[in-house]
Structure formats: structure tokens, C-alpha cells
Amino acid sequence: MLLKIKNGSKGFGDEILFEDIDFEIKSNEKVAIIGRNGCGKTTLLKIINKEYELDSGQLIIDGNISIGYLSQQAFKDEQMTVRESFAEVYKHILEIEQQLKKVAKRLETEYSEELLAKFASLQHQFECHNGYNYDQQQIMLFTKFGFSLDDLDKKISEFSGGQKTRIAFVRLLLLQPEILLLDEPTNHLDIQTVEWLEGYLQKYPNAIVVVSHDRMFLDKVISEVYEFEFNKLHHYVGNYSQYVQLKELEFNRQQIAYKNQQEEIARLEKLIEKFRYKKNKAAFAQSKIKYLQKMTKIERPNEDKRKMKLRFEKSIKGGNTVLIVEDLEIGYDQTLCRIDLQVYSADKLGVIGPNGLGKSTFLKTIMGLVAPLSGDFMYGHQIEVAYFDQSLAQVSSTKTVLDELWDLYPEYDHTQIRTVLGNFMFSADDVFKTCDVLSGGEKVRLLLSKIMLSKANLLILDEPTNHLDIAGKEALEKALIQYDGTVIFVSHDRYFVNKLANRILYIDGDKTNFYQLNYQEFLEKVNNIECNKKIVEVKEEKIIDSKTERENKKRAESLERQIARAEEELEDLRALRFEEEYYHDYQKMDQLNNEIDDKKNEIINMMKEWERYVS
């Protein structure tokens, strides 16, 4: 057990977030915390990170374990370069490295058992902290998050907010804390980076606690789920999909048990009422009364029914051809990509691909917000468009929520507007909030209410699931699936794309392709193409004559003998480290280490060559 919370409670002012919760993290566990926006997920992470304290209960931490938290304010000094910031992570390794160099310098002119022991100890520490590979690890993580090597020498202040978050994430992964706390780690990441991150976290050697609304990410990474519901924390074993099944099973089981007990109580009460005043049955009635009093009552299962209630409709059908895009070159100062496609009525087109290569720019271009560099696009007959902008700039005024919607649709009366806002979870005084103080999730819900009332037959949506909790995403998915109009959308949420899209536009620089397939079919096709490429490459390599094949076999056998001899020589060299003449002589030991490294590299090169001949 690394960390445990017992009977924990927390609130702010009059609002209780959670009470009497139990939570536990064991070594190497991958744990998810889920629940509605505002239920206390991030607060719990901050309690674990000791930024907040429990109002009551216990936080028990095993020893001096390291805890890493991806904070939004990750950098104290943004004038530092990325390389300098990462150097702080490796400060202890760099200090050991400097000490090693100093001791090595002294050993050139002086000799003592004490100095040799110190050198050996420092070298051991350096190896244990992965000192020989820290630079490669830094480069690998940094480039996997979409940065170039040149970016390492840029100041942090030069990057966008999303890029800073990614840099902070890399820095946290380099630290490798014993408990890694991640709050919405897939935000600002494209699908390819998320998929890489999933693989990395699956192999992460320590414990992970993650708050995320990315259901596919949770399926791939986590093995335990804690859900906040009605101020309580419920524990499930399994990934997200297994949690959904277990929760439904548990709810149905409790509902049946509650119903059966209520029927039994009603039956007993009827018997008691029938016999309690009859002398010869009074004892029987009293026994049943006592039985009822001692009965452990099963609670009616609670079901959180607070959900957005939205239904997209179109006021006019519109033409069958919705959008024609011909040789459309999009970008700003330079071309991002070139697109050709046709969209028809009821298509659900998912636009996907790496960040920064034109997905949002494509939507802005067909909305007339960015001028095309060349080419053309044309909407079909009677096509009415509604647009969702991921920056949420459309809801940044100082009007109240009520006025913002009512001013746009004055044909509705006060009651109708309040009803619509209620369906989007704006109740009571919420409607009198000004738009500039709304949370991200509230702005999304208000913008979706505008789009719903527009009754457009084409919805263009740029990251509509950002800021929505899982219940909100599910409500939006259901509404868009039932919508008989056309949808063109950008999303990094693979679960959402998989549910909704029946067409895929994949934008990856000059590799822009349009697929008349759903997301699953698209993945299968892409995987098959990659697989076929590899098969072709293998076949081409194997189209050789029998003479060459015999020569390859002969060379492979020769290499096997050479590798075996070299491995024996390597073991002999390693054994010399324990000989007195070496461990008492720094220069000899240094020369021996160089010979060991050379021999290891020789074996690696021979193994690579051997693999070519036996493939």
C-alpha cells in the first residue's frame, strides 16, 4: 500500500464534495477517478498531492514516496529553455556525473583505496539512476510529444498554452514518481500521440492515478475505477468498459433485491394488519412485527438522471449534395494540405489526423472564416449551417445565459427559453450567470443549446466534446446519432469518432485522404495497407536465387560462431573487474571498461548482421 484515505470528507463553504470516502493506491496500480464535472475528482488529486487537506478523515502515506502531479502552472520561470528545465529533473544525475569526473581526475595523479571505493560507489549510483541513458530518454519523450530537437533550446515562454502543458507532461514523465497523478492527460494531444502515450503508461513501472473523460484511453490504461456519485466514492475492478458492465449489473441486482424486499414487506404488513387484533393470532402478528423491525432494509438504488436533454432537428431537408470540395488548398502563410471530397445528406464526416496540419483550418475555411489559398468549395441547395468553435469565442459576452440565448431566438417566450436551458442543465440561478464567468463545460452546453435551436441541416463541430464529462459526451453522441442531418466534425476522442463517424477525412500534411468508411473500417484498412507494405518488402527481399541463399546461410552460421566466441571473451573481460590489479588501478580499470564497451558493441553489430541473413 502506497497511499490510503480513510473516511475522508471535503467541502468548500456550504458545498459538500464528498464524505466518508475510502481510497487506496497500491504499488504499480493504474487507477481512474471518474464522475461528473465538479464532483471532486481534481480536488482528490490535490489532496493526494498535499495541496489541499481533508476536512475529516485520514490521509496515510507510506514513507517518503515521490508524488508527481501535472499542474497547470508547471513552470516557475518561463524564461528558461526547455533543456534547462529538463536539466532540473536530472539535477541529481548531473551532480553525480560531475563528482565522477572530479574523482577520475584525482585518480590520474593519486591513488588510495578510499578514492577507488568512492569512484565505484559513484559509478554504481550513476548506473542505478540510468545516467548513461538519460539524454536519450529525454529526446525520445520530447519528440514523441510532437516537438523537434530544435525546440529544446527555445524558451518556455515561446510556446502556446497547449504546448506548455505537453512540455510539463514530458518533464513529469522524466521524473518517474512513485505515484503519477494525471488530470485530463489526453487534452492537447492528437490521436497518434495519445496512442503512443497509452503504450508508455501501460509499461510505466509505478502507480498511476488518472482523471480523464477519454473512455478509450481509460480502457487501454487503467485496471481500477473509483467513481464519485452522490458525494460517495465507489470502487470497481477492471477498465472503463468493465466498470460500465459491473455498475449496470450491480444496479439491476440491487433494484431487484429492493423490489423483492418491498413486496415481502407489503405482504408481511398485510398479514400483521389482518391478524394483530385476533387473540389466537396476536402472537403470530407480534413475531412478524419484530421480524420487520430487525430486517436489514435494502436501499432503493440511486440513479443519477441529471443529463443534457438535447435533440437536433432540421427545419428544412436541403439538397442531397451537401458540400463539394475541389482541389481546396488551405493554410495561412503556407499550404497545410489540399482536399477533395463530396459530402452527402446524413453523412457523419469525422476529420482526424495529427495536430497542426489543418483539421480546424479546414472547418474555418468552409465556414468562410479563413480564405482558401486556392481551389473551391460549394454548398448544396438550401443547406443551412451551424458552427461550433472549439475556442468557445461565441460565448464570451457579459450577457446572462438567459439573455444570450433569448436575444438570439426572440421568437421563443420566457418559459420556452428557460425550459431549453433547463434541458442543458442550467437551472434556477444558473441562467443569471454572465457568459464570461462560465466554466468550459457550461460554455459548451450553452453553445450546443444555440446550435440545437438553429435547426440547421448541417452541423460543423470543432472538438465539441472538449470540457464535457462522460455523461455529457454520451448525451451528445446519442443526439447526433439520432440526428438525420449532416455532421462534419473534428475530434480527438476516438470513442466519440467510433460511435458517430461513417466517413473519415484523414489529414496528415500531404497525405490527405477521404474514406467512405466508418472509423473501425478505416483503422482496419490503414492497418492492412501497412501490413501489405511490409509483406511486399519481405517478398522483395526474399526474391533471391538459391546460390545467394546458400551464401547467406553460410555467413549466418559463421556469425553464430563469432558471436559465441565474442560473448565468452566479454565474460572473461567482465571477470577481470574483480582482479586486484584492476580494481586497485584506476587507469587499468578505465581501459578495461573501454574494452568491455567495444566488445559489447562488436556483439551488437554482429547480431544485427546475423538478423539480416536469417530473416
Secondary structure, DSSP 8 states (H G I E B T S, - for coil): --EEEEEEEEEETTEEEEEEEEEEE-TT-EEEEE-STTSSHHHHHHHHTTSS--SEEEEEE-TT--EEE--SS--S-TTSBHHHHHHHHTHHHHHHHHHHHHHHHHHTT---HHHHHHHHHHHHHHHHTTTTTHHHHHHHHHHHTT--GGGGGSBGGGS-HHHHHHHHHHHHHHH--SEEEEESTTTT--HHHHHHHHHHHHT-SSEEEEE---HHHHHHH-SEEEEEETTEEEEEES-HHHHHHHHHHHHHHHHHHHHHHHHHHHHHHHHHHHHTT-GGGHHHHHHHHHHHHHS-------------------SS---SEEEEEEEEEEESSSEEEEEEEEEETT-EEEEE-STTSSHHHHHHHHTTSS--SEEEEEE-TT--EEEE-TT-GGG-SSSBHHHHHHHH-TTS-HHHHHHHHHHTT--GGGGGSBGGG--HHHHHHHHHHHHHHHT-SEEEEESTTTT--HHHHHHHHHHHHH--SEEEEE-S-HHHHHHH-SEEEE--TT--EEESS-HHHHHHHHHHHHHHHHHHHHHHHH---HHHHHHHHHHHHHHHHHHHHHHHHHHHHHHHTTSHHHHT-HHHHHHHHHHHHHHHHHHHHHHHHHHHHH-
